[in-house]
Amino acid sequence: MSKVLVVDDDTINRMILEGMLIKGGHEVVQAADGQLAIDSYIKEKPDLVLMDIMMPVMNGYDATRRIKELAGDKFIPIIVLTAMTDESELIKCVNSGADDFLTKPFSHAILTAKMFALTRTQELYQTISLQRDQIEKNRQLLHEEQEQAAKIYKRMTDKDEIEDLSLHTHMSPMSVFNGDMLLTAQTPDKTTYIFLTDATGHGLPAAIGAFPVRDIFSTMVNKGCSVFTILGELNRKLVDILPVEFFLCGVMLVISPDKSQYSIWNGGLPDVIVYRPASRQIIQKVSSANLPLGIAATDSYEAELVELDVRAGDSIIIYSDGATEAQGRDGGYFGQERFLNAIINSESNQVVDTILNAISEFCGDNSQTDDVSLLEYTVTNPS
């Protein structure tokens, strides 16, 4: 049984409709004008409204519009019952929010059929609303669980990292979890290792895939292992645990204790850039010459290091492909050319900020499509 609000300034019309509706098993609430209809809607919460148009105090147009506003996301069917036959007035009824109309005199059978049809629509709408609310509830629960998991993950993976004022970084995950990771450590003889990684994909799977890397890296650097030994052990471990479609790209920067030598291992990340602010020139690019980690099942991982030809003030720029593959308003990528131009137009120690500003201007309101990681290391004391 549904509750129906009958709105009409004619008492006889209301009584006739009430008798018909009660006979059909409905509960009836009456209102003699538009304002009373609004008051009754607020108090009685009817399931359906039968609305007259020409009434004192407030007409049916305004009452319909206000009831729809009060209903919000809830679907309350309103059928206009009117003696008007002018097409423009009937259109006005619909534009005011009415869901259907009948011109007086009308057939009770047709009114019953229209009420039944709108009731079915209402039930469908309610089902969809419940499903939408459940989806939103599940989404919110998942988001909360991810945030809690991210906090646990961060506490498990956070280690004391070296403090180096020459290092400027930016890490921007696409989602709660970051598939990119920046690791720094020093050996007992003060050799510095800076390791930027980019796991396949992004979000939770990428973060889990990269999880073992931090402990292995920190432990082996602290023991004074060579870069080749560290990379070999990382590769062996990742081959053992990762599915075949997962792997880990990365760049490792190795700085000698006296900061006289700078070497790069690049396994699958974009070119490492060496920029000389004094002459606004890019003086060296180090492309990937090594397989990403976790692909080749081999006992001895072959790694190639490239020594950098740098001097004081030069910037070593390392980044994940999320920077160059950021999508603009037209769907195109930020790209390598814009990336290099941003570097050339930057000042020393401001490269990261200049690149980020250029990406932001290019992308506009577009949402981030991948993890974006950038770092700049400013050379201070090469021989």
N, C-alpha and C positions, 0 to 999 in steps of 0.2 A: 504494500500500500504506500502511495506517495502523498506528500502534502502539497496542495496546489493553492497558490495565492490568486484570488480572483479580484481584479481591480476594475471597477466601473462605477460611475457616479449615479447610475440608474439602479435603484433598489430591486426592481422586478428582474432586470437582467441578471443581477447577482444571485437572486433566489433561484432563477431557472437553472443557471449554471451550477449552483451549489447542489441542487437536487440531482441533476444529471451526474455530477462527479461523485457524490455520495453513493448513488446507485451503482456506479462503476467501481466502488471500493476505495475511493480516495478520501483523504482528510482535507477539509476546505477551510481556508482563512480568507476573510473579506477585507477590502479597503475601498473607500468611496472616492479617493482622489490620489494623485501621484505622490504627494508628501506622506499620506497615510500608508501608501504602498511601500515606500522606503522604510518607514518606521516598522511596519509589519515584517518586512524582509529581515531587518536587523534582529527583531525579537523572535520570529518564528522559524527562520531558516527554511523556507519552503524548497521543494525539489523542482517546481515548475511554476511559471507565472503566466496567467492569462491577462493581457493588458489592453484596456480601452485607451483611446488617444485623446479625444476631446473631453477634458475634465477640468473642474475648477481647481484653484490653488496651485497645482502643478500638472501640466499635461503629460500624456503618455510617453512622448519623445524624451523629455528630460528625466522622467522617472526610470525609463528603460536604461538610459545612458548611466544614471547613477547606480542602479542595481548592478549593472555589469561591472562598474568600477569597484563596487563593494565586494563582488564575487571574486575578483582577482583571477587567480589561476583556475578556480573552480568553475565548471561549466553549469550554468543555470539557464535552462531553455526558457525563452520568452516568446509567446505567441501573441501577436497583436490581433485583437478582434475589433474591427472598425466598420463604420457605415460609409467611410470614404472610398471612392472608387477611382479617384484621380491617380494616374500613374506616378506622377512626381511625388505625391504624398506617400504612396506605398513604398517608393524607393527611399524616401526619407525615414520611414519606419525601420527598414533594413539597415540604413546607414547609422541609425541611432543605437543599433546593437540587437534588434529583434532577430530571432532565428527563423521565424515564419510568420505568416499572417493569413487571416480569413476575413472576408468582407461580409458584413451583416446584410440580410439574414443568412445564416450559414447552417449547413447540415451537421447535426451532432455526430453522425457517423464519421464524417470527414475530420471533424475536430478530434474525435477519439483516435482516428488513424494517425493524425499528425502528432498528437501527444505520445502515442506509442512509438512512433518513429524517432522522435526526439529523445524519448526515454532510453531507447536502445543506444542512440548516439552518446547520451550522457553516461551510460554504463560503460561503453567502450572508452570514453574519455577518462572516466575514473580508473579503469584498468590500466590505461596508458600512464596516467599520473602516478599510480601506485608503483608501476614498473620503473618509471623515471626516478621517483623518490628512492626506490631500492637501489637503482644503479648509482645514484648520487651518494647514497649512504655507503655502498660498497667501495666507490671511488675514494670517498673521504677516509674510510677505514684503511684502504690500501695505502693511501698517501701517509697516514699517520704511522702505519707499520713500517713504511719505507724510511720515514724520518727517524724512527726509533732505531731501525737497523743501521741507518747511516751513522747515527751517533755511536752505536756499538762498534761499527766498522772503523770509524775514525779513531776511537780510543784504542782499538786493537792494533791499528797500523801506525799511529803517531809515534814517532821516535824523535829523539833530540837531533836536530839537523844543525849543520854548521851555520854560523852567522857570518855572512860576507857582504859587506856594504857595496861590493862591486856587482852583486847579483840583483836584478830587477825582474820580477815575475808577475804573471797573471794566469790564473786557472779558473776557467768558467765552464762548469758542467752543464750539459744540456738538460739533465734531469737531476733527481736527488743524489744519485750516485755518479761519480766521475770515473770514466774509463781511462782518462789520462792521469799520470802520476809523476810527481817531481821528487826525486830522491837526491840527497846530498850527504856526503860523508868524507872523512879524512882517514888515511892510514896512519899508523904510529909515526911514520917519518914525515907526516904532514902533506903527502900527496893528496890533492883534492879531486874527488869524483863528483860530477854533476850529471844526473841521469834523468832525462825526460822520456816517458814511455806513453804509448798510445795503443791500447788494446783494441782488438777487433770489436766493432760496434760501439755501443755506448750504454750507459745506465748500469743496472745491477749485474747482468752477465759479464760485461767488460770489467767491472770493478772486482768481481769474484775471480775472474780469470787472471787478473794482475796481482791478486792478493799475496801469493807466495813470494813475489819478487822482492818486496821490501825487506823481509827478514834475511833472505839469502844475500842480498846486496849489502845490507848493513853489517852482517856478521863477517862476510868475506873481506870487505874493505877494512873493517876494524882489525882483522888479522893480518892485514898488509898484503893480501893476494894481488896478483897482477890483473890488469884489465882482461887479459885473455882467459885466465882461470875463472874469473867472475862470470864472464859471458858464457863460457863453456858450461859452467854449472847451472846457470839460469836456463840455458837452452835445454839441457838434459831434463831439468825438473819440469819445464813447461811442456816438453814433448810427452812426458809421462802422464801429465794430468789434464791437458787440454784436449777437447774434441778436435778432429782434423780440420774443422772450418775456423778454429780460433788460433790466433797467433798474436805476438807482441812486437810492434814496431818501436824503435827507440833511437835516441842519440845520446851517447855518453861523451862528456867533455872531461878530459884528464889534464890536470894542471900540476906541474912539478912543484916540489916544496918551495923552491926559490922563485916560483912564478916566471921562470925563464923559458919554459916549454909548454905549449898548448896543443893537445892532440884530440882528434875527433874520431869516434866510431859512429857511423850512420847505418842503421839497419832498418830501412823502410820508411823513414820520415822524409819530409821535403828537404831541399837543399839547406844546409847550414850556411848562413851568410856572415861574412866578415866585412864590416863597414868601417870606413875611416872618416869620422866627422870632420877632421881638419880640412880634407879636400872634397868632402861630400862624394866619396867614391866607394863603390863596392869592390873590394880588392880580391876577394876570394869566395868561391862557392864550393861546398863539399857535398856532392851528391851521394846518394845511398849506393854503397858498393858491397853491402853485406846482406845476407838473408835476414828477415825478421826472426826473432826468437820463437821457438816452439814449432818450427816447420820441419827442419832437417833432423832426422833421428840418427845422430852420429856421435861416436865417442869423443871425437876431437872437433870442436867447433872452430872453424877457420875464420878469424876476424882480421880485418884490415884497418889499421889506424892511419889517419892522415894528419901530418904535422902542419900546424897553422903558421903562416908567416905574418906575425903581428908585431905591433909596437904600442907603446903606452898611449892610451886614449881610444884605441880601436874597440869596436863593439862586436862581440860574437853573439849572433842571434839564432836561436833555436825555437822551433814552433811545430805544432801538430797541424795536420791538414784541415782541421776544422776552421782555421783562420782563412786560408785561401779558398776554401769551398763554402764560405758563408754566402747565402743567397740573397740577392737584391730584390727590389720591388718587381723587376721584370722577369724574375726567375733565373737570371744569369748569376755566375759565380764572381766573387770578389777577385779571384785570380792572382797569379804570380806577378803580373805587371803592376797592378795597383799596389800590391804588397811591397814590391821593391821601390816604387815611387814614394810610398809612405816612409820608408826607411831613409831614402835620400833627402826627404824634406824635413827630417827630424834633427834635433840637436842631441849631443851626447847625453846619456843618462835619461833621455826622454823617448827613446825609440818605441818602447812598449806602449806608452800612452798615445803616441802619434798614430801607431798602427791601429790601436783599438778605436780611436776617434774616427779614423778613415773607414773602418769596417762598420761602425755604428751609423755613420752618415750614408754609406752605401746601402745598408740593409733597411734602414728606416724602421718601420713597425713590424717587419717580418720576424717571426719567432726563430729562435736558434735551432739549427738542425743537427748540430754535432758539438762535442766537447771542443772548446777552444783554449789552447795553452800557448803561452808565449814566455820566452825568457831572453834577457839581454845580460851578457857578462862583459863588463868593461875592463879591458886589460890595464893593469896598473904598473907592472914592473918586469917586462920581459928584458932579456939581455940584449 
